[in-house]
Amino acid sequence: MDEIEVRRKRALFRAQRRGFRELDLIFAQFAEEHLPTLVEPDLTHFEALLSIPDWEIFGWIMGHEPVPDAYNDPVFAQLCAYRPNFV
């Protein structure tokens, strides 16, 4: 198994088990659909999003807090597309 596949599997595991139910659902759905095709730079962005504390990223996704420029990228926009399923 090559390195990117290992990273994808690790990211899927982390996405499914954030510990905050709403984020588990949003991140897990996104990961199941998009991780298999994410290229390295996009995977790196997703891994960075996984490192953000739950309360902080939930505020960004729900639109309650502004998204810092460093995280406001196409991967984050795709992730936010899963929000209507849980609001």
C-alpha positions, 0 to 999 in steps of 0.5 A: 500500500502506498503512502497516500492510501495509508493517509487516506485510511488514517483520515477516514478513521479520524473523520469517523471518530471526531467525538462530536456527533454532528461533525462525525456525520459531516466529516464521515460522509465527506470522507467516504465520498471524496477521500478515494479521489483526493490528490495529495494537496487536497488530502493535506488540506483535509488532514489540516481540517481534521486537526481543528478543534471540534467547537471551532470548525463546527462554528465555521461549517455552520457559518457562525464564525468566519473561516480563516483564509488558510482553511477557506479552500475548495476542500472546506467548501466541499465539506460544507456542502454536507451541512444541509443534511444535518441542520 
